[in-house]
């Protein structure tokens, strides 16, 4: 095939969206998708009462609209775009949702909110919802491999600049759009996505994740009305790949092989910016191995990548978000409390003078030879001995069997203060059998009825 005959990226993605057959999806991939969904849902439940979610919900009420999809953990239905935005903000505000190694982006944050809201509205079977997610995740991974790192280093937030187009891909799958409509949807989405890393540490970051998920819905619905767009918005002159400094090889089809990218999806087990995780792990491993007493510590030197320092180098702690994006705070908290989960970051705890004072012992610098998530922690003891540990959590993503167990435990930990043990088991069972659910709306209604009835809700 000559170069002029090779299909363009937009066309290849469109064909993939429509052509992905359930028989070609390994069982393990469905397990990855369900595990990622359980992880995301736990973050929504944990974050649903956050003040940011209340602000976005109030905005939705001001705008009004049809009651199409649910606000999770409530009996409220709002229009499908607002539902995805509210649920997306709830999931991302905790800083506890997953990260794709391929493009350093929070894929679940922008894929699940829109896919779930649209599936509920259209009463899609659980299996089709999972296929749409798998489709979207593959598209996100491919686009991330093309534009991810280079554009991220320039300041673009790839969670949204990549995720919005991938969300559109999944929504196209749910709506069953034809090739012409799907190409239009991808074009519309690529013209709408944006996101800057300077938003890190602010409330708007969580809002923007939810908003970007809605771009997927909006693009697919407009395309379903046959709104046209350039067929080469991704690969064309002044198109997405060029603008976001991407590098596209000769044959886009080569990028769409087997679905292996879920092995590169890293869930979080500390409730803070993912760039803080390697330093946290390093400190905890030293402390456990040595039986280290915090009073024995004279100084802690932390080397991380320049990307990590820019994202999580905050030294002034005025809010929970500041703490989550502060390696010094996360290190001090880990050493002193040994608790890095959701309930380690509260308004009361982030003002603890003991922790804030200990931060003065933590010195963070960048190492331009380090990979994005790599960190080296060196603890100088009062007797002069130095204990060091090198960690890269992206090299330690567990297999699906281990992931599933850890996410079940994480979900239980998040929900234990909110839902009864029986209620937690019911939700976990439903999610891990999601392919058997005949209608996503049934699942959402059952979930929200659990909260409304308060039979399984802790006071």
VOGU-3710 file (C-alpha; in Angstrom, 3 decimals, decimal comma):
1> xxxxxxxxxx> 0,000/0,000/0,000  1,419/3,388/-0,962  1,644/6,157/1,599  -1,128/8,075/-0,166  -3,440/5,054/0,208  -2,895/4,571/3,926  -5,980/5,478/6,000  -5,684/8,612/8,105  -5,784/8,575/11,911  -9,361/9,897/12,154
11> xxxxxxxxxx> -10,586/7,202/9,773  -8,696/4,435/11,574  -10,123/5,440/14,962  -13,633/5,638/13,502  -13,317/2,141/12,065  -11,990/0,832/15,371  -14,895/2,298/17,360  -17,514/0,661/15,174  -15,602/-2,537/14,494  -14,460/-3,657/17,950
21> xxxxxxxxxx> -16,180/-7,010/18,438  -16,916/-8,410/21,883  -15,487/-11,770/20,796  -12,104/-10,088/20,279  -11,975/-8,671/23,810  -10,198/-11,013/26,268  -12,016/-11,801/29,525  -9,143/-10,226/31,465  -9,747/-6,898/29,700  -13,335/-6,860/30,960
31> xxxxxxxxxx> -12,004/-7,546/34,470  -9,674/-4,557/34,122  -12,568/-2,366/33,002  -14,820/-3,431/35,883  -12,008/-2,961/38,401  -11,315/0,530/37,064  -15,046/1,309/37,289  -15,191/0,134/40,922  -12,192/2,306/41,737  -13,784/5,332/40,048
41> xxxxxxxxxx> -17,143/4,762/41,724  -15,503/4,603/45,142  -13,937/7,987/44,480  -17,354/9,399/43,509  -18,944/8,112/46,711  -16,063/9,443/48,800  -16,172/12,869/47,152  -19,902/13,378/46,632  -20,307/15,784/49,570  -17,248/17,885/48,839
51> xxxxxxxxxx> -17,877/21,668/48,635  -16,667/21,662/45,022  -19,384/19,172/44,097  -21,961/21,364/45,826  -20,805/24,361/43,767  -21,025/22,457/40,485  -24,430/21,059/41,494  -25,706/24,542/42,263  -24,494/25,706/38,861  -26,451/22,852/37,278
61> xxxxxxxxxx> -29,615/23,920/39,090  -29,161/27,475/37,853  -28,898/26,231/34,272  -31,813/23,777/34,545  -32,673/21,206/31,868  -34,261/17,812/31,358  -33,936/15,133/34,052  -31,938/12,626/32,022  -29,243/11,153/34,255  -28,491/10,782/37,958
71> xxxxxxxxxx> -26,237/12,607/40,350  -24,696/9,603/42,105  -25,547/9,171/45,804  -28,680/11,318/45,444  -32,183/11,028/44,025  -31,558/14,001/41,733  -31,606/13,750/37,965  -30,232/16,545/35,798  -29,439/16,860/32,127  -26,890/14,358/30,878
81> xxxxxxxxxx> -24,058/16,904/30,465  -24,469/18,238/33,984  -24,677/14,730/35,453  -21,347/13,797/33,890  -19,807/17,041/35,126  -21,033/16,647/38,730  -20,100/12,971/38,986  -16,755/13,648/37,325  -15,950/16,442/39,762  -16,904/14,194/42,696
91> xxxxxxxxxx> -14,550/11,457/41,503  -11,575/13,701/40,817  -11,733/16,095/43,756  -10,191/13,529/46,117  -7,058/13,149/44,003  -7,534/9,403/44,450  -8,389/8,269/40,912  -6,169/6,321/38,518  -3,432/7,403/36,091  -2,491/6,025/32,683
101> xxxxxxxxxx> 1,249/5,486/32,369  1,038/5,925/28,609  0,043/9,588/28,554  0,265/10,568/32,241  -3,433/11,279/32,436  -6,354/10,331/34,653  -8,327/8,250/32,181  -11,206/7,137/34,410  -11,788/10,736/35,501  -12,894/11,741/32,004
111> xxxxxxxxxx> -14,170/8,467/30,545  -16,568/7,026/33,112  -18,688/10,108/33,985  -19,957/10,713/30,460  -20,230/7,048/29,501  -22,222/6,288/32,643  -24,593/9,248/32,290  -25,214/8,550/28,608  -25,695/4,815/29,268  -28,193/5,530/32,029
121> xxxxxxxxxx> -30,138/7,970/29,853  -30,237/5,595/26,889  -30,761/2,530/29,157  -27,786/0,660/27,726  -26,877/-2,883/28,941  -23,910/-3,143/31,279  -21,935/-5,144/28,721  -22,246/-2,360/26,129  -21,140/0,183/28,730  -17,989/-1,847/29,386
131> xxxxxxxxxx> -17,276/-2,243/25,662  -17,643/1,525/25,245  -15,184/2,086/28,084  -12,688/-0,390/26,654  -13,008/1,302/23,254  -12,487/4,746/24,754  -9,526/3,605/26,829  -7,820/2,157/23,755  -8,342/5,423/21,870  -7,002/7,384/24,849
141> xxxxxxxxxx> -3,919/5,174/24,952  -3,252/5,564/21,225  -3,691/9,340/21,288  -1,620/9,517/24,452  1,216/7,645/22,750  1,108/10,198/19,916  0,861/13,493/21,808  1,114/12,637/25,514  4,529/13,311/26,973  5,635/16,108/24,682
151> xxxxxxxxxx> 2,459/18,134/25,111  2,377/17,420/28,862  5,870/18,842/29,209  4,677/21,995/27,435  1,985/22,558/30,035  -1,048/20,858/28,512  -3,094/18,714/30,903  -3,327/15,506/28,900  -6,073/14,137/31,138  -8,409/16,510/29,326
161> xxxxxxxxxx> -6,689/17,192/25,991  -6,507/13,448/25,265  -9,411/12,296/27,408  -12,067/14,462/25,773  -11,564/12,854/22,372  -11,455/9,375/23,903  -14,681/10,137/25,772  -16,266/11,073/22,448  -15,102/7,742/21,017  -16,863/5,825/23,787
171> xxxxxxxxxx> -20,049/7,876/23,403  -20,060/7,215/19,652  -19,931/3,514/20,425  -22,890/3,754/22,825  -24,973/5,696/20,287  -24,014/3,395/17,412  -22,969/6,233/15,106  -21,964/5,480/11,532  -18,492/6,200/10,149  -19,299/9,688/8,860
181> xxxxxxxxxx> -20,905/10,706/12,151  -18,064/9,232/14,206  -15,429/11,119/12,227  -17,425/14,288/12,796  -17,679/13,593/16,540  -13,927/13,074/16,825  -13,386/16,322/14,960  -15,844/18,262/17,120  -14,214/16,932/20,281  -10,665/17,650/19,103
191> xxxxxxxxxx> -11,730/21,248/18,466  -13,164/21,597/21,989  -10,565/19,978/24,246  -8,247/22,068/26,362  -6,651/22,023/29,799  -3,551/23,556/31,384  -1,445/22,105/34,190  -1,487/25,423/35,986  -4,935/24,371/37,224  -3,287/21,797/39,520
201> xxxxxxxxxx> -4,070/22,316/43,180  -7,261/24,283/42,504  -10,935/23,373/42,690  -11,328/23,998/38,968  -9,184/20,928/38,202  -11,890/18,532/39,373  -14,575/20,548/37,600  -12,617/20,465/34,351  -12,314/16,684/34,452  -16,092/16,380/34,654
211> xxxxxxxxxx> -16,626/19,087/32,056  -14,290/17,304/29,637  -16,266/14,098/30,012  -19,282/16,067/28,838  -17,390/17,059/25,693  -17,605/13,421/24,682  -21,380/13,391/25,093  -21,845/16,729/23,382  -19,663/15,810/20,393  -21,380/12,462/19,842
221> xxxxxxxxxx> -24,894/13,896/20,176  -24,148/16,733/17,758  -22,665/14,277/15,291  -25,780/12,113/15,639  -27,685/15,147/14,362  -25,320/15,107/11,359  -23,429/18,257/12,352  -20,398/18,141/10,086  -16,727/18,762/10,844  -13,437/18,330/9,013
231> xxxxxxxxxx> -12,603/14,664/8,417  -8,941/15,389/9,206  -9,170/17,328/12,449  -6,741/14,939/14,117  -3,995/14,513/11,520  -4,588/17,434/9,127  -2,679/20,702/8,766  -3,254/22,833/11,882  -5,044/19,827/13,370  -4,848/18,156/16,771
241> xxxxxxxxxx> -1,612/16,173/16,347  0,277/19,178/14,985  -0,999/21,642/17,578  -0,248/19,314/20,497  3,242/18,464/19,182  2,410/14,865/18,404  4,400/12,415/16,325  2,361/10,191/14,024  3,997/7,217/12,313  3,363/6,093/8,772
251> xxxxxxxxxx> 0,574/3,609/9,475  -2,021/4,519/12,100  -3,520/1,015/11,948  -0,407/-0,399/13,576  -1,384/1,438/16,749  -4,611/-0,541/17,121  -3,440/-4,034/17,930  -4,296/-6,120/20,962  -5,743/-4,387/24,012  -2,809/-4,458/26,420
261> xxxxxxxxxx> -2,936/-0,915/27,731  -4,812/-1,776/30,935  -1,550/-3,221/32,230  -0,313/0,385/32,135  -3,217/1,760/34,184  -1,990/2,574/37,679  -4,544/2,895/40,456  -3,770/5,025/43,482  -3,346/3,690/46,991  -2,485/7,058/48,561
271> xxxxxxxxxx> -4,992/9,914/48,402  -2,711/12,518/46,850  -1,174/13,564/43,548  0,285/10,512/41,814  3,665/12,244/41,650  3,817/12,022/45,451  3,388/8,240/45,507  6,953/7,135/44,824  8,324/9,394/47,589  5,626/8,147/49,981
281> xxxxxxxxxx> 6,390/4,513/49,159  10,119/5,089/49,588  9,680/6,696/53,008  7,273/4,037/54,260  9,541/1,223/53,095  12,546/2,715/54,886  10,510/3,284/58,042  9,149/-0,269/58,031  12,486/-1,897/57,281  14,429/0,096/59,871
291> xxxxxxxxxx> 11,722/0,536/62,504  12,443/4,250/62,193  11,341/6,642/64,912  10,488/10,141/63,569  12,533/11,677/66,415  15,632/10,002/64,965  15,292/11,899/61,674  17,509/14,907/61,130  16,771/15,563/57,453  15,037/13,985/54,446
301> xxxxxxxxxx> 16,295/14,630/50,927  13,891/13,787/48,109  14,916/13,672/44,462  12,104/13,581/41,901  11,646/14,410/38,232  11,158/17,976/37,066  7,596/17,061/36,046  6,885/15,805/39,557  8,387/18,883/41,189  6,291/21,233/39,077
311> xxxxxxxxxx> 3,114/19,284/39,784  3,566/18,376/43,462  6,168/20,740/44,863  3,900/22,965/46,945  5,435/24,090/50,229  2,709/26,399/51,545  -0,297/24,471/52,842  -3,524/26,457/52,963  -6,005/23,850/51,763  -6,507/20,107/51,410
321> xxxxxxxxxx> -5,638/20,411/47,721  -2,364/22,135/48,614  -1,507/19,196/50,868  -2,312/16,627/48,191  0,015/18,428/45,763  2,862/18,781/48,249  5,578/16,122/48,402  6,958/17,668/51,642  3,550/17,452/53,313  2,902/13,930/52,035
331> xxxxxxxxxx> 6,290/12,789/53,305  5,752/14,361/56,734  2,266/12,901/56,970  3,463/9,421/55,976  6,314/9,449/58,502  4,263/10,769/61,416  0,856/9,192/60,834  1,478/6,163/58,588  -1,962/6,944/57,124  -2,055/8,190/53,545
341> xxxxxxxxxx> -5,618/7,231/52,638  -8,674/9,409/52,088  -9,160/10,349/55,735  -5,568/11,483/56,199  -6,418/14,724/54,379  -8,900/16,782/56,366  -9,120/20,472/57,254  -8,095/19,631/60,814  -5,171/17,343/59,936  -3,586/19,642/57,348
351> xxxxxxxxxx> -3,280/22,303/60,057  -1,492/19,994/62,485  1,530/22,030/63,607  3,556/18,885/64,249  3,249/17,799/60,622  3,744/21,317/59,265  6,838/21,698/61,421  8,245/18,364/60,272  7,977/19,592/56,671  10,990/21,816/57,364
361> xxxxxxxxxx> 13,109/18,659/57,495  12,036/17,640/53,983  14,108/19,030/51,100  12,889/18,326/47,567  14,920/18,774/44,383  14,617/17,668/40,775  16,834/15,198/38,960  16,715/15,590/35,179  17,773/11,951/34,731  14,717/10,586/36,529
371> xxxxxxxxxx> 11,652/9,146/34,821  8,379/11,014/35,519  7,378/8,954/38,582  10,831/8,003/39,842  11,931/9,176/43,282  14,900/8,697/45,572  14,479/9,381/49,268  17,496/9,693/51,592  16,844/9,939/55,318  19,636/11,285/57,500
381> xxxxxxxxxx> 19,381/9,999/61,053  20,538/11,841/64,146  23,465/9,403/64,456  24,687/10,443/60,984  23,608/7,298/59,124  21,825/7,829/55,801  19,092/5,447/54,648  18,102/5,573/50,967  15,394/4,049/48,785  14,698/4,396/45,045
391> xxxxxxxxxx> 11,096/3,806/43,901  9,093/4,171/40,700  5,464/3,189/41,303  4,837/3,063/37,560  7,169/0,052/37,439  5,120/-1,698/40,120  1,615/-1,838/38,627  0,217/-5,175/39,892  -1,484/-7,894/37,855  -5,270/-7,805/37,596
401> xxxxxxxxxx> -5,827/-10,415/40,333  -3,871/-8,279/42,804  -5,359/-5,036/41,492  -8,883/-6,308/41,969  -8,257/-7,261/45,578  -6,525/-3,988/46,387  -9,324/-1,964/44,784  -11,961/-3,919/46,711  -10,076/-3,023/49,911  -9,704/0,590/48,829
411> xxxxxxxxxx> -13,422/0,840/47,993  -14,293/-0,624/51,380  -11,941/1,797/53,145  -13,478/4,808/51,380  -17,061/3,724/52,002  -16,739/2,244/55,500  -17,621/5,543/57,173  -20,595/6,046/54,834  -22,166/2,684/53,954  -22,818/-0,509/55,925
421> xxxxxxxxxx> -20,717/-3,604/55,257  -23,729/-5,241/53,603  -24,272/-2,258/51,321  -20,591/-2,194/50,334  -20,645/-5,892/49,435  -23,756/-5,387/47,322  -22,199/-2,566/45,300  -18,931/-4,453/44,781  -20,817/-7,546/43,603  -22,935/-5,509/41,161
431> xxxxxxxxxx> -19,904/-3,761/39,652  -17,822/-6,916/39,297  -20,783/-8,520/37,508  -21,593/-5,437/35,470  -21,556/-7,306/32,158  -24,670/-9,173/33,341  -26,679/-6,039/34,198  -29,455/-5,654/31,587  -29,783/-1,894/31,938  -27,396/0,660/33,452
441> xxxxxxxxxx> -30,330/2,657/34,774  -31,293/-0,296/36,982  -27,830/-0,268/38,555  -27,909/3,496/39,130  -31,418/3,367/40,604  -30,417/0,570/42,977  -27,300/2,466/44,009  -29,132/5,718/44,647  -32,035/3,953/46,393  -29,491/2,543/48,821
451> xxxxxxxxx> -28,547/6,100/49,754  -32,130/7,353/49,733  -33,447/4,571/51,981  -30,608/5,058/54,469  -30,963/1,358/55,392  -27,352/0,840/54,520  -26,092/4,354/55,231  -24,208/5,131/58,411  -25,202/8,243/60,326
//
